[in-house]
Amino acid sequence: MKRGIPMAWHGLNRMVTGWLVMLIVTFASPSINAEPVNADAGPTLLVMGDSLSAAYGIEREEGWVNLLAERLAGDAHVINASISGETTSGGLQRFSEIIGQRQPDIVLIELGGNDGLRGLSPNQMQANLASMIEQSQDAGSQVLLLGIDIPPNYGQAYRDAFTGVFYSLAEEYDVPLVPFLLEDVALNDALMQSDGIHPTADAQPIILDNVWPALEPLIEPLVKRQLETTHQTAVQ
């Protein structure tokens, strides 16, 4: 996989104070917006993320994860286990129970931003994400890794190490990667909330469009297989 560091955060020094808001968002129990999994309802997708996937500051139904669920309505089942303020460590602590209960076909991991904002070790972040990827693959789930970047004032060496984690994991575990979730969003003031961190409701379709090209190839064969199974059952 070709490696290149996303450049979209260049010129965002003015946002640094706002970025710290993400660190003080109150931790809350995850609101997993899902009905009981039905084996006949198609493949199940699990989203493990932070505020960027938890629709922070907007109505939850406006968030990109809910828009994904609407796009896949009738074809797949989407579970959103994202929590505002979540780190890779917090996600890892919750992960085993969630994946055991939900048994997803595809896991979308959108974590790491809060690790970066706290200046936590990229090596530890990588270990946490690697564990979630390994658990997913051991459970027979496919993984899609959703990357993020941090403001330039953290220093180029730290930024390179931070963003490099996502590329390294994608290559090591042979999983698809969306290099920068907020591509075409982060530098557009009209698409960012007043805190300078979180995307507006208008930005959510763009975020989904950033995710979809990497996600669609994972979903399509599962949906096709489910339709074939349903058809065979119907004609018996």
SEBA-122512 format. One record per residue: x, z, y of N, C-alpha, C, O, CB in turn. Coordinates in steps of 0.2 Angstrom, whole numbers, padded with zeros to 4 digits, always signed. Glycine has a CB too. Layout:
BEGIN
XZYXZYXZYXZYXZY ...
This chain:
BEGIN
+0004+0000-0006+0000+0000+0000+0004+0000+0006+0009+0004+0007-0005+0006+0000 +0003-0005+0011+0007-0005+0017+0006+0001+0021+0000+0003+0022+0005-0011+0021 +0011+0004+0024+0011+0010+0028+0012+0008+0035+0017+0004+0037+0016+0015+0025 +0008+0011+0039+0009+0010+0046+0005+0016+0050-0001+0017+0048+0006+0003+0049 +0008+0019+0055+0005+0024+0058+0000+0022+0063+0001+0018+0068+0010+0029+0062 -0007+0024+0063-0012+0022+0068-0009+0024+0075-0006+0029+0076-0018+0026+0066 -0011+0019+0080-0009+0020+0086-0014+0022+0091-0013+0023+0097-0006+0014+0089 -0020+0023+0089-0026+0024+0093-0026+0030+0097-0030+0031+0102-0032+0024+0089 -0022+0035+0095-0022+0042+0099-0017+0041+0105-0017+0046+0109-0020+0047+0095 -0013+0036+0106-0008+0036+0111-0012+0036+0118-0017+0033+0119-0004+0029+0111 -0010+0040+0123-0013+0040+0129-0018+0046+0129-0022+0046+0134-0016+0034+0131 -0019+0050+0124-0024+0055+0124-0022+0062+0126-0025+0067+0124-0027+0055+0117 -0016+0063+0130-0014+0069+0131-0019+0073+0135-0020+0079+0134-0008+0069+0136 -0023+0070+0139-0028+0073+0143-0034+0077+0138-0038+0081+0141-0032+0069+0147 -0034+0075+0132-0039+0077+0127-0036+0084+0124-0040+0087+0120-0041+0072+0122 -0030+0085+0124-0027+0091+0120-0031+0097+0121-0032+0100+0116-0020+0092+0122 -0033+0099+0127-0037+0105+0128-0043+0105+0124-0045+0110+0120-0038+0107+0135 -0046+0099+0124-0053+0098+0121-0052+0099+0113-0056+0101+0110-0056+0092+0123 -0046+0096+0111-0045+0096+0103-0046+0103+0101-0048+0104+0095-0039+0093+0102 -0043+0108+0105-0043+0115+0102-0050+0118+0101-0051+0123+0097-0039+0119+0107 -0055+0115+0104-0062+0117+0103-0064+0117+0095-0067+0121+0093-0067+0113+0106 -0061+0112+0092-0062+0111+0085-0060+0117+0081-0063+0119+0075-0059+0105+0082 -0055+0120+0083-0052+0126+0079-0057+0132+0080-0056+0137+0076-0045+0127+0082 -0061+0133+0085-0065+0139+0086-0072+0138+0085-0076+0142+0086-0064+0141+0093 -0074+0132+0082-0081+0131+0080-0082+0136+0074-0078+0137+0069-0082+0124+0077 -0088+0139+0074-0090+0144+0070-0090+0141+0063-0094+0136+0062-0096+0148+0072 -0087+0145+0058-0087+0142+0051-0094+0144+0048-0097+0150+0050-0082+0145+0046 -0098+0140+0045-0104+0141+0042-0105+0139+0035-0101+0135+0033-0110+0138+0047 -0110+0141+0031-0111+0139+0025-0112+0132+0025-0116+0130+0029-0116+0143+0021 -0110+0128+0020-0111+0120+0021-0119+0119+0020-0122+0122+0015-0107+0117+0016 -0121+0115+0024-0128+0112+0023-0128+0106+0019-0127+0101+0022-0132+0111+0030 -0129+0107+0013-0128+0101+0008-0135+0097+0008-0139+0100+0004-0126+0103+0001 -0135+0092+0012-0142+0089+0012-0143+0084+0006-0141+0078+0007-0142+0085+0019 -0145+0087+0001-0146+0083-0005-0152+0086-0009-0153+0092-0009-0140+0082-0009 -0155+0081-0012-0160+0083-0017-0157+0084-0024-0151+0082-0025-0166+0078-0018 -0160+0088-0029-0157+0088-0035-0155+0081-0038-0158+0077-0038-0161+0092-0040 -0149+0081-0041-0146+0075-0043-0150+0072-0049-0152+0076-0054-0139+0075-0046 -0153+0066-0049-0157+0063-0054-0152+0057-0057-0150+0053-0054-0163+0060-0051 -0151+0058-0063-0147+0053-0067-0150+0046-0066-0146+0041-0067-0147+0055-0074 -0156+0045-0065-0159+0038-0064-0159+0036-0057-0161+0030-0055-0166+0038-0066 -0156+0040-0052-0156+0038-0045-0150+0034-0043-0149+0033-0037-0157+0044-0041 -0146+0032-0047-0140+0028-0046-0134+0033-0045-0135+0039-0046-0141+0025-0039 -0128+0030-0043-0122+0034-0042-0123+0040-0037-0127+0039-0032-0116+0030-0041 -0119+0045-0038-0119+0050-0033-0112+0050-0029-0107+0050-0032-0120+0057-0036 -0113+0051-0022-0107+0051-0018-0107+0058-0015-0112+0061-0012-0107+0046-0012 -0101+0061-0015-0100+0067-0012-0095+0067-0006-0089+0064-0007-0097+0073-0017 -0097+0069+0000-0093+0069+0006-0090+0076+0007-0094+0080+0009-0097+0066+0012 -0084+0077+0007-0080+0083+0009-0077+0082+0015-0072+0079+0016-0075+0086+0003 -0079+0085+0021-0076+0084+0027-0077+0090+0032-0079+0095+0030-0080+0078+0030 -0075+0088+0038-0076+0093+0044-0081+0091+0049-0086+0088+0047-0069+0094+0047 -0080+0093+0055-0085+0092+0060-0086+0084+0061-0092+0082+0063-0083+0095+0067 -0082+0080+0060-0083+0073+0060-0088+0070+0056-0091+0065+0057-0076+0069+0060 -0088+0073+0050-0093+0071+0045-0100+0076+0045-0104+0074+0041-0090+0071+0038 -0099+0081+0048-0105+0086+0049-0109+0085+0055-0114+0089+0056-0102+0093+0049 -0108+0080+0058-0112+0078+0064-0112+0083+0069-0118+0085+0072-0119+0076+0062 -0106+0086+0071-0106+0091+0076-0108+0088+0083-0106+0083+0085-0099+0094+0076 -0112+0092+0086-0115+0091+0093-0120+0086+0093-0122+0084+0099-0109+0088+0097 -0122+0083+0088-0128+0078+0088-0133+0080+0082-0131+0085+0078-0125+0071+0087 -0138+0077+0082-0143+0078+0077-0140+0076+0070-0137+0071+0070-0150+0075+0078 -0141+0080+0065-0138+0078+0058-0140+0072+0056-0136+0068+0053-0139+0084+0053 -0146+0070+0057-0148+0063+0054-0145+0057+0058-0146+0052+0056-0156+0063+0055 -0142+0059+0064-0139+0053+0067-0131+0052+0065-0128+0047+0067-0139+0055+0075 -0129+0057+0061-0122+0057+0059-0120+0051+0054-0125+0048+0051-0120+0063+0055 -0114+0049+0054-0112+0043+0049-0114+0044+0042-0115+0039+0039-0105+0041+0050 -0113+0050+0040-0115+0052+0033-0122+0050+0031-0124+0048+0026-0113+0059+0031 -0127+0053+0036-0134+0051+0035-0135+0044+0035-0140+0041+0032-0138+0055+0040 -0132+0041+0040-0133+0033+0040-0131+0030+0034-0134+0025+0032-0129+0031+0046 -0125+0032+0031-0123+0030+0024-0129+0031+0019-0130+0026+0015-0117+0033+0022 -0132+0037+0019-0137+0038+0014-0143+0034+0015-0146+0031+0011-0139+0046+0015 -0145+0032+0022-0150+0028+0023-0148+0020+0021-0153+0017+0018-0152+0027+0031 -0142+0018+0022-0140+0012+0020-0141+0011+0012-0142+0006+0009-0133+0010+0022 -0139+0017+0008-0139+0016+0001-0146+0019-0002-0146+0020-0008-0133+0021-0001 -0151+0020+0002-0157+0023+0000-0160+0019-0006-0160+0012-0006-0162+0023+0005 -0161+0022-0012-0163+0019-0018-0158+0016-0022-0159+0015-0028-0168+0013-0016 -0152+0016-0020-0146+0013-0024-0141+0019-0026-0138+0019-0031-0143+0008-0020 -0141+0024-0021-0136+0029-0023-0138+0036-0019-0142+0035-0015-0129+0027-0020 -0135+0041-0021-0137+0048-0019-0131+0051-0015-0126+0051-0018-0139+0052-0025 -0132+0053-0009-0126+0055-0005-0127+0063-0004-0132+0065-0001-0126+0051+0002 -0122+0066-0005-0122+0073-0004-0116+0075+0001-0111+0073+0001-0120+0077-0011 -0119+0078+0007-0114+0080+0012-0112+0087+0012-0116+0091+0014-0117+0078+0019 -0106+0089+0010-0104+0095+0009-0099+0097+0015-0094+0101+0014-0100+0097+0002 -0099+0094+0021-0095+0095+0026-0096+0101+0030-0102+0102+0031-0095+0088+0031 -0091+0104+0033-0092+0110+0037-0088+0109+0044-0082+0107+0043-0090+0116+0034 -0091+0110+0049-0087+0110+0056-0081+0115+0055-0083+0121+0054-0091+0111+0062 -0075+0113+0057-0070+0118+0057-0066+0118+0051-0061+0122+0050-0072+0124+0059 -0068+0115+0046-0065+0115+0039-0058+0113+0039-0056+0108+0043-0069+0111+0034 -0053+0116+0035-0047+0114+0034-0046+0111+0027-0051+0112+0023-0042+0120+0036 -0040+0109+0025-0040+0107+0018-0039+0113+0014-0042+0112+0008-0033+0103+0017 -0037+0118+0016-0037+0124+0012-0044+0127+0011-0046+0128+0005-0033+0130+0015 -0048+0127+0016-0055+0129+0015-0059+0124+0010-0063+0126+0006-0059+0129+0022 -0058+0118+0011-0061+0113+0007-0059+0114+0000-0063+0113-0005-0059+0106+0009 -0053+0115-0001-0050+0116-0008-0053+0122-0012-0055+0122-0018-0042+0116-0008 -0054+0127-0008-0057+0133-0011-0064+0132-0013-0067+0135-0018-0057+0139-0005 -0068+0128-0010-0075+0126-0011-0076+0121-0016-0081+0120-0020-0079+0124-0005 -0070+0117-0017-0071+0110-0021-0073+0111-0028-0077+0107-0030-0065+0107-0020 -0070+0115-0032-0071+0116-0039-0078+0117-0040-0081+0114-0045-0066+0121-0042 -0081+0121-0037-0088+0123-0038-0093+0117-0037-0097+0116-0040-0090+0129-0034 -0091+0114-0031-0096+0109-0029-0095+0103-0033-0100+0100-0036-0094+0106-0022 -0089+0101-0035-0089+0095-0040-0091+0096-0047-0094+0092-0050-0081+0093-0040 -0091+0103-0049-0093+0105-0055-0101+0104-0055-0104+0102-0060-0091+0111-0057 -0104+0106-0050-0111+0106-0049-0114+0099-0048-0119+0098-0051-0114+0111-0044 -0111+0096-0044-0114+0089-0042-0112+0083-0046-0115+0078-0047-0112+0088-0035 -0106+0084-0049-0103+0078-0054-0104+0072-0050-0107+0067-0053-0107+0079-0060 -0100+0071-0045-0101+0064-0041-0097+0059-0044-0092+0060-0048-0099+0065-0034 -0100+0053-0043-0096+0047-0046-0091+0045-0041-0085+0042-0043-0101+0041-0046 -0092+0046-0034-0087+0045-0029-0086+0051-0025-0091+0054-0023-0089+0038-0025 -0080+0052-0023-0079+0058-0018-0075+0055-0012-0070+0052-0013-0074+0063-0021 -0078+0056-0006-0075+0054+0000-0072+0060+0003-0076+0065+0005-0080+0051+0005 -0065+0060+0004-0062+0066+0007-0060+0065+0014-0056+0061+0015-0056+0068+0002 -0063+0068+0019-0062+0068+0026-0059+0075+0028-0063+0078+0032-0068+0065+0030 -0053+0076+0027-0051+0083+0029-0043+0082+0031-0040+0077+0029-0051+0088+0023 -0041+0087+0035-0034+0087+0038-0034+0087+0045-0029+0090+0048-0031+0080+0036 -0039+0085+0049-0039+0085+0056-0037+0092+0059-0033+0093+0063-0045+0083+0059 -0041+0097+0056-0040+0104+0058-0033+0107+0056-0030+0111+0060-0045+0109+0056 -0030+0105+0051-0023+0107+0049-0019+0104+0054-0014+0108+0056-0022+0104+0042 -0019+0098+0056-0015+0095+0061-0015+0099+0068-0010+0100+0071-0016+0088+0062 -0021+0100+0070-0022+0104+0076-0019+0111+0077-0018+0113+0082-0030+0104+0078 -0019+0114+0071-0016+0120+0070-0009+0120+0069-0005+0125+0069-0019+0124+0065 -0006+0114+0068+0001+0113+0067+0003+0116+0060+0009+0118+0059+0005+0117+0072 -0001+0116+0056+0000+0118+0049+0005+0113+0045+0005+0107+0047-0006+0119+0045 +0008+0115+0040+0013+0111+0036+0010+0105+0033+0005+0106+0029+0016+0116+0031 +0012+0099+0035+0010+0093+0032+0011+0094+0024+0007+0091+0020+0013+0087+0034 +0016+0097+0022+0017+0098+0015+0011+0101+0011+0009+0100+0006+0024+0101+0013 +0009+0107+0014+0004+0111+0012-0003+0107+0012-0007+0107+0007+0003+0117+0015 -0004+0103+0017-0010+0099+0018-0010+0094+0012-0015+0093+0009-0010+0095+0025 -0004+0091+0011-0004+0086+0006-0005+0089-0001-0008+0086-0005+0003+0083+0006 -0003+0095-0002-0004+0098-0009-0011+0100-0010-0014+0099-0015+0000+0105-0009 -0015+0102-0004-0022+0103-0005-0026+0097-0006-0030+0097-0010-0024+0107+0002 -0024+0092-0002-0028+0086-0003-0026+0083-0010-0031+0080-0014-0026+0080+0002 -0020+0083-0013-0018+0081-0019-0022+0085-0025-0024+0081-0029-0011+0082-0020 -0023+0091-0024-0027+0095-0029-0034+0092-0029-0037+0092-0034-0027+0102-0027 -0037+0091-0023-0044+0088-0023-0045+0081-0026-0049+0080-0030-0047+0088-0016 -0040+0077-0025-0040+0071-0028-0039+0071-0036-0042+0068-0040-0034+0066-0025 -0034+0076-0038-0033+0076-0045-0039+0079-0049-0041+0077-0054-0027+0081-0046 -0043+0084-0046-0049+0087-0049-0054+0081-0049-0058+0081-0054-0051+0093-0044 -0054+0077-0044-0059+0072-0044-0058+0067-0050-0063+0065-0053-0059+0068-0037 -0052+0065-0050-0050+0060-0055-0051+0063-0062-0053+0060-0067-0043+0057-0054 -0049+0069-0063-0050+0073-0069-0057+0073-0072-0059+0073-0077-0047+0080-0069 -0062+0073-0066-0069+0074-0068-0072+0067-0069-0078+0066-0070-0072+0077-0062 -0068+0061-0068-0070+0055-0069-0073+0052-0062-0076+0047-0063-0075+0055-0074 -0072+0055-0057-0074+0052-0050-0069+0048-0047-0063+0049-0047-0076+0058-0046 -0071+0043-0044-0067+0039-0039-0066+0042-0032-0070+0046-0030-0070+0032-0038 -0061+0041-0029-0059+0044-0023-0058+0039-0017-0055+0034-0018-0053+0049-0023 -0061+0041-0011-0059+0037-0005-0057+0042+0000-0060+0047+0001-0066+0033-0003 -0051+0041+0002-0047+0045+0007-0049+0043+0014-0047+0037+0016-0040+0046+0005 -0051+0047+0018-0052+0045+0025-0047+0049+0030-0047+0055+0031-0060+0047+0027 -0043+0045+0033-0038+0047+0037-0039+0049+0044-0045+0046+0047-0032+0043+0037 -0035+0053+0048-0036+0054+0055-0029+0055+0058-0024+0055+0054-0040+0061+0055 -0029+0055+0064-0023+0056+0068-0023+0062+0073-0029+0064+0074-0021+0049+0072 -0018+0064+0076-0018+0069+0081-0015+0067+0087-0012+0062+0087-0014+0075+0078 -0016+0071+0093-0014+0068+0099-0006+0068+0099-0003+0071+0096-0016+0073+0105 -0004+0064+0104+0004+0062+0104+0008+0068+0106+0014+0068+0105+0005+0057+0109 +0005+0073+0110+0009+0079+0112+0011+0083+0107+0015+0088+0108+0005+0083+0118 +0009+0082+0101+0011+0086+0095+0018+0084+0093+0021+0087+0089+0007+0086+0089 +0021+0079+0096+0027+0076+0094+0027+0071+0089+0023+0071+0084+0032+0082+0092 +0031+0066+0090+0031+0060+0085+0033+0062+0078+0030+0059+0074+0035+0055+0088 +0038+0066+0078+0040+0068+0071+0034+0071+0067+0033+0070+0061+0046+0073+0071 +0031+0076+0070+0025+0079+0067+0019+0074+0065+0016+0075+0060+0023+0085+0071 +0018+0070+0070+0013+0065+0069+0014+0061+0063+0010+0059+0059+0012+0061+0076 +0021+0058+0063+0023+0054+0058+0022+0057+0051+0019+0054+0046+0030+0052+0059 +0024+0064+0051+0023+0067+0044+0016+0068+0043+0014+0068+0037+0027+0074+0045 +0012+0070+0048+0005+0071+0047+0001+0065+0044-0002+0065+0039+0001+0074+0053 +0002+0059+0048-0002+0053+0046+0001+0050+0039-0002+0047+0035-0002+0048+0051 +0008+0052+0038+0011+0049+0032+0008+0052+0026+0009+0050+0021+0018+0051+0033 +0005+0058+0027+0002+0062+0021-0003+0057+0018-0004+0056+0012-0001+0068+0023 -0007+0054+0022-0013+0050+0019-0010+0044+0016-0013+0042+0010-0018+0048+0025 -0005+0041+0018-0003+0035+0015+0001+0037+0009+0000+0033+0004+0002+0031+0020 +0004+0042+0009+0008+0044+0003+0003+0046-0003+0004+0044-0009+0012+0050+0004 -0002+0049-0001-0007+0051-0007-0011+0045-0009-0012+0044-0015-0012+0056-0004 -0012+0040-0005-0016+0034-0007-0011+0030-0012-0014+0027-0017-0018+0030-0001 -0005+0030-0010+0000+0026-0015+0001+0030-0021+0001+0027-0027+0006+0025-0011 +0002+0037-0021+0003+0041-0027-0002+0041-0032-0001+0040-0038+0005+0048-0025 -0009+0041-0029-0014+0042-0034-0018+0035-0034-0024+0035-0038-0019+0048-0031 -0016+0030-0031-0019+0024-0031-0026+0024-0029-0031+0022-0033-0019+0021-0038 -0028+0027-0023-0034+0027-0021-0035+0024-0014-0030+0023-0011-0036+0035-0020 -0041+0021-0013-0041+0017-0006-0041+0022+0000-0043+0028-0001-0048+0013-0006 -0039+0019+0005-0038+0024+0011-0041+0020+0017-0040+0014+0019-0030+0025+0013 -0045+0024+0021-0047+0022+0028-0042+0025+0033-0042+0031+0034-0054+0024+0030 -0037+0022+0036-0031+0025+0039-0033+0029+0045-0031+0035+0046-0027+0020+0042 -0038+0027+0049-0041+0031+0055-0048+0030+0055-0051+0025+0057-0037+0028+0061 -0051+0036+0054-0059+0036+0054-0062+0034+0061-0067+0031+0061-0061+0043+0052 -0058+0036+0066-0061+0035+0073-0058+0028+0076-0058+0028+0082-0060+0041+0077 -0056+0024+0072-0054+0017+0075-0060+0014+0079-0066+0014+0077-0052+0012+0069 -0058+0012+0085-0063+0009+0090-0068+0014+0093-0073+0012+0096-0067+0003+0086 -0066+0020+0092-0071+0025+0095-0067+0030+0099-0069+0032+0105-0074+0029+0089 -0061+0033+0097-0057+0038+0100-0055+0037+0107-0055+0041+0111-0051+0040+0096 -0054+0030+0109-0051+0029+0115-0057+0026+0120-0056+0025+0126-0046+0023+0115 -0063+0026+0118-0069+0024+0122-0073+0030+0124-0076+0034+0120-0073+0020+0118 -0072+0032+0130-0075+0038+0133-0083+0038+0132-0086+0043+0131-0073+0039+0140 -0086+0032+0132-0093+0032+0131-0095+0034+0124-0101+0035+0123-0095+0025+0133 -0090+0034+0120-0092+0035+0113-0090+0042+0111-0091+0044+0105-0089+0030+0108 -0087+0046+0115-0085+0053+0114-0089+0058+0118-0091+0057+0124-0077+0053+0115 -0090+0064+0115-0094+0069+0118-0089+0072+0123-0083+0070+0124-0096+0074+0113 -0092+0076+0128-0088+0079+0133-0082+0083+0131-0078+0084+0135-0093+0083+0138 -0082+0086+0125-0076+0090+0123-0070+0085+0122-0065+0088+0120-0078+0094+0117 -0071+0079+0121-0066+0074+0120-0063+0074+0113-0058+0070+0111-0060+0076+0124 -0067+0077+0109-0065+0077+0101-0070+0074+0097-0068+0070+0093-0065+0084+0099 -0077+0075+0098-0082+0073+0093-0085+0067+0096-0087+0066+0102-0087+0079+0092 -0086+0062+0091-0090+0056+0093-0097+0057+0095-0100+0062+0092-0089+0051+0087 -0100+0053+0099-0107+0053+0101-0111+0050+0095-0109+0048+0090-0109+0050+0107 -0118+0051+0096-0122+0047+0091-0121+0040+0091-0122+0037+0086-0130+0049+0093 -0120+0037+0097-0119+0030+0097-0113+0028+0093-0112+0022+0091-0118+0028+0104 -0108+0032+0092-0102+0030+0089-0103+0030+0081-0099+0027+0078-0096+0035+0091 -0108+0034+0079-0109+0035+0072-0109+0028+0068-0106+0028+0062-0115+0039+0070 -0113+0023+0070-0113+0017+0066-0106+0013+0066-0104+0010+0061-0118+0012+0069 -0102+0014+0071-0095+0011+0071-0091+0015+0066-0087+0012+0062-0092+0012+0078 -0092+0022+0065-0088+0025+0060-0090+0023+0053-0086+0022+0049-0089+0033+0061 -0096+0022+0052-0099+0020+0046-0096+0013+0044-0094+0012+0038-0106+0020+0045 -0095+0009+0049-0093+0002+0048-0085+0003+0047-0082-0002+0043-0094-0002+0054 -0082+0008+0049-0075+0009+0047-0074+0011+0040-0069+0009+0037-0072+0014+0052 -0079+0015+0037-0078+0017+0031-0081+0012+0026-0078+0011+0020-0083+0023+0030 -0086+0008+0027-0089+0004+0023-0085-0001+0019-0086-0002+0013-0095+0000+0026 -0080-0005+0022-0076-0010+0019-0072-0007+0013-0071-0010+0008-0072-0013+0023 -0070-0001+0013-0066+0003+0008-0071+0006+0003-0069+0006-0003-0062+0008+0011 -0077+0007+0005-0082+0011+0000-0086+0006-0004-0087+0007-0010-0086+0015+0004 -0088+0000-0001-0092-0004-0004-0090-0007-0011-0093-0007-0016-0093-0010+0000 -0083-0008-0012-0080-0010-0018-0081-0005-0024-0081-0006-0029-0073-0013-0018 -0081+0001-0021-0082+0007-0026-0089+0008-0028-0091+0009-0034-0079+0013-0023 -0094+0007-0024-0101+0008-0025-0104+0002-0029-0108+0003-0034-0105+0009-0019 -0102-0004-0027-0106-0010-0030-0106-0011-0037-0111-0012-0040-0102-0016-0027 -0100-0009-0041-0101-0010-0048-0105-0004-0051-0108-0005-0056-0094-0010-0051 -0105+0002-0048-0109+0007-0051-0116+0006-0050-0120+0007-0054-0107+0014-0047 -0118+0003-0044-0125+0001-0043-0127-0004-0048-0133-0004-0051-0126-0001-0036 -0123-0009-0049-0125-0015-0053-0126-0012-0060-0130-0014-0064-0119-0020-0053 -0121-0008-0063-0122-0005-0069-0128-0001-0070-0131-0001-0075-0116-0001-0071 -0130+0003-0065-0136+0007-0065-0142+0002-0066-0147+0004-0069-0137+0011-0059 -0142-0003-0062-0148-0008-0062-0148-0011-0069-0154-0012-0072-0147-0013-0057 -0143-0013-0072-0143-0016-0079-0145-0011-0084-0149-0012-0088-0136-0018-0081 -0143-0004-0083-0146+0001-0088-0153+0002-0087-0157+0003-0092-0142+0008-0087 -0155+0002-0081-0163+0003-0080-0167-0003-0083-0172-0002-0085-0164+0004-0072 -0164-0009-0082-0168-0015-0084-0168-0014-0092-0173-0016-0095-0164-0021-0082 -0162-0013-0095-0162-0012-0102-0167-0007-0105-0170-0008-0110-0155-0011-0105 -0167-0002-0102-0172+0004-0104-0179+0001-0103-0183+0003-0107-0171+0010-0099 -0181-0002-0098-0187-0005-0096-0190-0010-0102-0196-0010-0103-0188-0008-0090 -0185-0014-0104-0187-0019-0109-0188-0016-0116-0190-0020-0121-0183-0025-0109 -0185-0010-0117-0185-0008-0124-0192-0005-0126-0193-0003-0132-0180-0002-0125 
